[in-house]
Amino acid sequence: MMPTYPNPSADLTSIHFNVFRNAQVKVVITNLDGRELVTLVDKQMPQGRFTTQWDGADADANACAAGTYLATLLVAGKVILSQRVVRQ
């Protein structure tokens, strides 16, 4: 996972990530307590570079409050990396 951009953000945040082999890939946004707010990606993906975006909303389309969240990349069920995403 590469740095999210822009960060901090009041609107869309782009999340760039690499997949090094064909695998089940998941990108989730959680709060700092680990509660999953929204799943951005959850599918089988080929090797390559990909981008997804978070609009600052949870799974029910409710705007998340300003604060710090985590974008987590999981490949084949294993956490690869988590990065802080700051909402203004």
N, C-alpha and C positions, 0 to 999 in steps of 0.2 A: 504494500500500500504506500502510495506516495503522499506527500502533504496535501491536506484538503485545501481548497481554494474557493472563495476567499475565506479566511479564518482570522478574526471573527467575521460573522456574517449576520445580516438582518434579513436576508432573502435566501436564495438558493446557494447551497454549498456543493461543489463538485468533489467527488471522491474517486480518485484514480487508483486502479489496482492491476497487478499482473497475475496471471494464472500460468503456472509453469508446466502444467500437464492437464489433460482432460480430466475434470473432476466436478463433484458437486460443490458449488460455491454459494456462500451466504454472506451478505453484508447487512448488518443490523445496527440500529441506533439504540443505545441504552442510556439511562441516566447513570449517575455516579454510584448509585446503590445496586446497579446491575439489572434493573427492571427493563425489559425490552419494550421500547416504545413503538418501533416500526421496523419491518423487514423491507429492505430496498431491493435485494437480489436474493433469490433462492431457486437455483436451477443448475442443471448440468451445463458446464461451459467448456469450450475448447481452450487450448493454450492460446495466450495472447494478452494484449493490453486492453483494459476496459474502463469505462467511466460510468458512474451513476450519480444521481443528484438527490440531495435531501432538501425539501422545501420548508423544513422547520416544523412539520406537523407530525402528530402521532398516527397510529394506524386507523384512528377514527376521524382523521382530518382536522383534529383540534390543534391549534397553534401551541407549540411548546413555549414555556416561559423562557425569558432570557436566562442564560446560565451555561454551564459546561456539561457536555454530553460526550459519549464515546461512540466512535464509528469502529466496528469490529469486523474484520475479515476472517471468515472460517472457510477452510478448504478441506473437503472430505471429513467434515465434522471436527476438525482441529483448529483452534484459534491460531491464526498466523500473526496477527498484529491488531492492536487497538490504538486509535489516535483520538486525541481530544478535539472536539468541535465546539467552538464557543458561539453561542447565539446572543445577539445584542438585543 
